[in-house]
Amino acid sequence: RLALGCIILSTLRFLRIQVRNKFGHQVEAFFVIFTAIQFHLLFYCSRALPNILAMGVVNLAYGHWLKGNFYTALNYLVFATTIFRCDIVLLLCPLGLELLLTKSISFWRAFKCCTVTTLLCIGLTVLVDSIMWKRFLWPEFEVFWFNSVLNRSSEWGTHSIHWYFTSALPRSLLTAYPLFMLGVLLDGRLLPLVLPALSFVVLYSKLPHKV
């Protein structure tokens, strides 16, 4: 848990540095303050859960996105989707679409890049998990099949469609929740960064089961 916590904090440090480079030292300071007061983030960052493992990779993806390394950011999201959390695809697709619409990436280069990464990640996870579980297995495909294709996620419990916006996000983000909306109004650079994350929450809210 100590090793995992240090890894997650190092990914947050990488993201913090990119925030500083793009928005300046004042924004960096507020980023650190708001991150430090989020109880859930620091409490869970040392727990070996798929959500936490995926979060570390997503932190790296966002850092590279801010840095302008768009293909690297997409590859990190592909890695997180294939190995740790299949629902990260709901973040990958809006971000990829935004980058395409803004002509930040080439469709064919992104397609080739993501396809190669996907195949390599599938090979890795199938090899490792099949050995560990002693049967042919791609864990995240089984999760996707159960939750989305069979639509059986409700068997794990359900929440209302607005639960993330009215309960989970206010409790986890605290004062950062209303301030991010103010930030979008005051700084136009934030809207492209917020839209993929907002799309992710909206799309994920349609699943009856919330995590």
C-alpha positions in Angstrom: 0.0 0.0 0.0 2.9 2.4 0.7 4.4 1.7 -2.7 1.0 2.2 -4.4 0.4 5.4 -2.5 3.8 6.8 -3.5 3.1 5.9 -7.2 -0.3 7.7 -7.2 1.2 10.7 -5.5 4.0 10.8 -8.1 1.4 10.8 -10.9 -0.4 13.7 -9.1 3.0 15.5 -8.9 3.4 15.1 -12.6 -0.1 16.5 -13.2 0.7 19.4 -10.8 3.8 20.3 -12.8 1.8 20.4 -16.0 -0.9 22.5 -14.4 1.8 25.0 -13.3 3.4 25.1 -16.8 0.0 25.8 -18.4 -1.8 28.0 -15.9 0.9 29.4 -13.6 2.0 29.2 -9.9 -1.2 30.5 -8.4 -3.4 27.9 -10.1 -0.8 25.2 -9.1 -1.1 26.3 -5.4 -4.9 26.0 -5.5 -4.6 22.6 -7.2 -2.4 21.4 -4.3 -4.7 22.8 -1.7 -7.9 21.4 -3.2 -6.2 18.0 -3.7 -5.0 17.9 -0.1 -8.4 18.6 1.4 -10.2 16.0 -0.6 -10.5 13.2 2.1 -11.5 10.5 -0.3 -8.6 10.9 -2.7 -5.9 10.6 -0.1 -7.7 8.0 1.9 -8.1 5.7 -1.1 -4.9 6.4 -3.0 -3.0 3.5 -1.3 -5.7 0.9 -1.8 -5.2 -1.7 -4.5 -8.5 -1.1 -6.3 -9.1 -1.0 -10.0 -10.4 2.6 -9.7 -7.1 3.7 -8.0 -4.9 1.9 -10.4 -6.8 3.5 -13.3 -6.7 6.9 -11.6 -2.9 6.9 -11.6 -2.8 6.2 -15.4 -5.5 8.8 -16.0 -3.4 11.4 -14.1 -0.6 10.7 -16.5 -2.9 11.0 -19.4 -4.2 14.3 -18.3 -0.7 15.5 -17.6 0.4 14.7 -21.1 -2.7 16.2 -22.5 -1.9 19.5 -20.8 1.7 19.1 -22.0 0.5 18.8 -25.6 1.5 15.1 -26.0 -2.0 14.1 -27.3 -1.1 10.7 -28.7 0.6 9.7 -25.5 -2.4 10.8 -23.5 -4.7 8.7 -25.7 -2.4 5.7 -25.3 -2.4 6.0 -21.5 -6.2 6.0 -21.6 -6.3 3.0 -23.8 -4.0 1.2 -21.3 -6.2 2.1 -18.4 -9.3 1.0 -20.3 -8.0 -2.3 -21.4 -6.3 -3.4 -18.2 -7.8 -1.6 -15.2 -11.3 -0.1 -15.9 -13.2 -0.7 -19.1 -15.4 2.3 -18.4 -12.5 4.7 -19.0 -13.6 4.3 -22.6 -16.3 6.8 -21.7 -13.5 9.4 -21.1 -11.3 8.2 -24.0 -14.0 8.7 -26.7 -15.0 12.3 -25.8 -11.4 13.3 -25.4 -10.5 11.7 -28.7 -13.4 13.3 -30.4 -12.5 16.7 -29.0 -8.9 16.4 -30.2 -10.2 15.4 -33.7 -12.6 18.3 -33.9 -9.9 20.7 -32.8 -7.5 19.1 -35.4 -5.0 18.4 -32.6 -4.5 14.9 -33.9 -4.8 13.0 -37.1 -7.5 10.3 -37.2 -5.4 7.7 -39.0 -2.3 8.2 -36.8 -4.5 8.1 -33.7 -6.3 5.0 -34.9 -3.0 3.2 -35.7 -1.4 4.3 -32.4 -4.4 3.3 -30.3 -4.9 0.0 -32.1 -1.3 -1.1 -31.5 -1.5 -0.1 -27.9 -4.9 -1.9 -27.5 -3.5 -5.2 -28.9 -0.4 -5.1 -26.8 -2.4 -4.4 -23.6 -4.9 -7.1 -24.4 -2.0 -9.6 -24.9 -0.4 -8.5 -21.6 -3.6 -8.6 -19.5 -4.7 -12.0 -21.0 -1.3 -13.5 -20.5 -1.0 -12.4 -16.8 -4.6 -12.9 -15.7 -5.0 -16.2 -17.5 -2.0 -17.5 -15.5 -3.2 -16.1 -12.2 -6.9 -17.3 -12.6 -5.9 -20.6 -14.4 -8.3 -20.0 -17.3 -8.3 -18.0 -20.4 -9.4 -14.5 -19.2 -9.5 -10.8 -20.2 -11.0 -9.4 -17.0 -12.2 -6.0 -18.3 -14.0 -7.6 -21.2 -15.9 -9.7 -18.8 -16.8 -6.6 -16.8 -17.9 -4.8 -19.9 -20.0 -7.8 -21.0 -21.7 -8.1 -17.6 -22.3 -4.4 -17.0 -23.0 -3.1 -20.4 -24.0 -5.9 -22.8 -26.0 -8.0 -20.3 -27.0 -4.8 -18.5 -26.7 -6.5 -15.1 -24.7 -3.9 -13.2 -27.9 -3.1 -11.1 -27.3 -6.4 -9.3 -24.5 -4.7 -7.4 -26.9 -2.0 -6.2 -28.2 1.2 -7.8 -28.4 4.9 -7.4 -30.4 7.6 -9.1 -29.2 9.0 -12.4 -28.2 12.3 -10.8 -26.3 10.7 -7.9 -22.8 11.7 -9.1 -23.8 15.4 -9.5 -25.9 15.7 -6.4 -24.0 13.4 -4.0 -20.7 11.9 -5.0 -19.0 15.0 -6.6 -20.1 17.5 -3.9 -18.8 15.2 -1.1 -15.5 14.4 -2.9 -14.6 17.8 -4.4 -16.0 20.0 -1.6 -15.4 23.7 -2.4 -13.7 22.8 -5.7 -17.1 21.7 -7.1 -18.7 25.1 -7.4 -15.4 26.8 -8.1 -14.7 24.8 -11.2 -17.9 26.1 -12.7 -16.8 29.6 -11.9 -13.4 28.9 -13.4 -15.0 27.8 -16.7 -16.9 31.1 -16.9 -13.7 33.2 -16.1 -11.1 31.3 -18.2 -12.0 30.0 -21.6 -9.0 27.6 -21.6 -10.8 25.4 -19.1 -13.8 24.5 -21.1 -11.9 22.0 -23.5 -10.4 20.4 -20.3 -13.8 20.1 -18.6 -15.9 18.8 -21.4 -14.5 15.3 -21.7 -14.7 14.8 -17.9 -18.2 16.1 -17.8 -19.2 13.9 -20.7 -17.7 10.9 -18.8 -19.8 11.6 -15.7 -23.0 12.1 -17.8 -22.5 8.9 -19.8 -21.5 6.9 -16.7 -24.6 8.2 -14.9 -26.8 6.2 -17.3 -25.6 3.0 -15.7 -27.9 2.0 -12.8 -24.9 0.9 -10.7 -22.6 3.7 -9.4 -19.0 3.3 -8.2 
